[in-house]
Amino acid sequence: QVQVVESGGGLVRPGGSLRLSCAASGSIVSINAMGWYRQAPGKERELVARLTGGRRTDYSDSAKGRFTISIDNAKNTVYLQMDSLKPEDTAVYYCTYVPLLGRNRGNTYWGQGTQVTVSS
């Protein structure tokens, strides 16, 4: 079993910052991909940022230059630092964990989501 738990959401004013955290636990492997998706009301879920193998990073166009994904391997925790937040960043943010080896490789494990609201 794998558990993925996010934290750090909340209400922030436009131009402000938030840092989301996501911890993976249970039957996890060191070679993995962890990422962040978001879903705004009435919209499809979209990729925000992803860190693969602890090295390769991918960002959506809207996240580039404002958001930074990083990982603490010792804690199996990935972070999303969000700066210069805009009202259109308001969404539920979900963390994902994907093992890249082992019998569960390729499976995507989702967290429960954390609400981020950007409003004045």
C-alpha positions, 0 to 999 in steps of 0.5 A, a space after each residue: 500500500 502507498 499513502 500520499 498526503 498533501 498539506 499546505 493549502 490555504 487562502 492567499 492574496 494575489 501576488 503572495 506565496 504558498 508552499 505545498 508539501 506531499 509525503 509518500 509512505 508505505 511501499 515506496 521505491 526510491 526511483 519514482 516520479 512525483 508531481 502536482 496536478 490541479 483542478 479548478 471548478 468546471 475545468 479538467 485536472 491538469 499537470 502543474 509540475 513533475 519531478 522524475 527520478 529526482 532530476 528531471 522537472 516538467 512544468 506547465 506553461 502557467 507554472 513556469 517561472 513562478 512555481 518550483 518543485 523540489 524533493 527531500 529524498 530522506 523524507 520522501 516528500 516533494 514540495 511545490 513552492 508557488 510564488 506570484 500567485 494569481 486568482 486563476 491559480 485557485 484550484 484543488 491541488 493533488 499530489 501524485 506518486 508513481 513508482 518507476 520500478 518494482 511490481 507497482 511500476 507505472 501505477 499512479 497514486 493520488 493524494 486527497 487534494 488540498 485547496 488553494 484559493 487566491 483572492 483579495 
